Amino acid sequence: MVAGWFTDYTDYTDDGDDGDGVDFRLLGTRCAACASVFFPREDSFCRNPACGGGELVEVPLSKRGRVWSYTDGRYRPPAPYVSDPDAEWEPYTIVAVELEAERMVVLGQAVPGVRVTDLAVGMEVEVVPGVLNENAETVWTTWHWRPMGAPS
Ligand SMILES: [Zn+2]
């Protein structure tokens, strides 16, 4: 995971918006000349072919969006990654979420436990921090999409 894709949410206080004490946001960059927003962040040059190029400024993306598409990532990793074929493999759900203000679609996993049968196109979701991977020393954070009203 590349640094700078989302806020270090431990530094943020509750904005009264979500009630869970964190303000977790994806971070993109916006061209100062044409206002195009990029995620993943683009820091070298504006990718709008009609733009002469401007300064790229970091901006937090919308916290909420609407489900545009989704798919079921239901597979078992191939050997040798799973040593115990009887171990339960937790399937995951990939969601493409349309951010209206930025006019872009951002992919991400749904929060654990959300299945494709829980989702519908147009459903409102919000971005929340999630665990990408962890070991005894380190937890790598990523983002998840959580349907509004779902238990956290
Ligand atoms: Zn531009």
Residues whose N, C-alpha, C, O or C-beta is under 5 A from the ligand:
A	BS01	ZN	C31 A33 C34 C46 N48 C51 G53 G54
